[in-house]
Amino acid sequence: MSEHRVPWWMWIVITVCMLPGLSFPWMAGLIQNTNPVVRGLTWFYPAYVLISGFLAWQCYGRRTVMTWIVLVLLLLSHACFYYMSFATIEP
């Protein structure tokens, strides 16, 4: 019987943490910010989410604390990115 390095519950945690960021390209029409840099970053954000999920998966077992740090940073970046994209910020 082979022992899995990453347990099933951690796969679920990583996937749930990644889901909000993977929906950004489909919400491009809803973005309130007219800045072209923000709109461009929206298309690259899912790549960041995928890389963060991969790194969290790779770190688990050897550097478990690093996995949680990556996931917390990923969740914070979701909040910041949603605010940057959907808030109407007036100069």
C-alpha positions, 0 to 999 in steps of 0.5 A: 500500500503506497502512502500519499504525501499529500492527503485528500483533505489538503487537495480539497483545501488547495482546490477551494483556495484556487477556485476564486482566482480561476474565474477571473477571465470569465468575469472580464466583462464585469470589471469596473476599473478602466485601467488597461494595466488592471485589465491585463493583469486580470488575464495573467492572474489565473497563471499566478493562482495555478503556480501558487496551488502547485507550490502549495502542493509541492511544499506539503509534507516537507515544508507544511508551514510554507504550504499554509503561508502560500495559501494565505497569501493566495487568499489575500491576493484574491481579496486584493484583486477583487477590490482592485478590479471591481471597486469604483475608485475615483482619483 
